Amino acid sequence: MISSRRSLRGQVGASSPSITVTFLTETMSDLYTKFDSLNSEQIREFVDAYAERIIDDMDPKSLMQFVFDTITENLIIQGPNEILEEVFCVYDEEVVEELIDSVS
């Protein structure tokens, strides 16, 4: 496996900041070219395959944390009415009331 990131440290002196430079290897360059030739359906299939690979490589605890973070991050940027509408799409009034009561 070819590393695409290399850190250059202390080239000028001991107090020099750390610099990370990304180098495109020949293989990576070829892959960018190959990827650019994909049509929109193939890109969608690539994204789906990538997502499946990420999920397959996660343990249950990591997967649960990822799902939790995704749900909360997507909801917290919405206004109160949009949040409530989203919850109503998934749960009935009883559950919504239970959730409201649990935090008030």
KALIN-V798011 format. One line per field, one symbol per residue. ss: DSSP state (A for helix, B for strand, O for the rest). psi: psi as a letter, one per 40 degrees, with the letter a starting at -180 (. if undefined). Layout:
ss=???
psi=???
This chain:
ss=OOOOBBBBOOOOOOOOOOBBBBOOOAAAAAAAAAAAOOOAAAAAAAAAAAAAAAAAOOOAAAAAAAAAAAAAAAAAOOOAAAAAAAAAAAOOAAAAAAAAAAAO
psi=hhhehihhhfddideiihhhhhhhidddddddddddeiidddddddddddddddddeiidddddddddddddddddeiidddddddddddiidddddddddee.
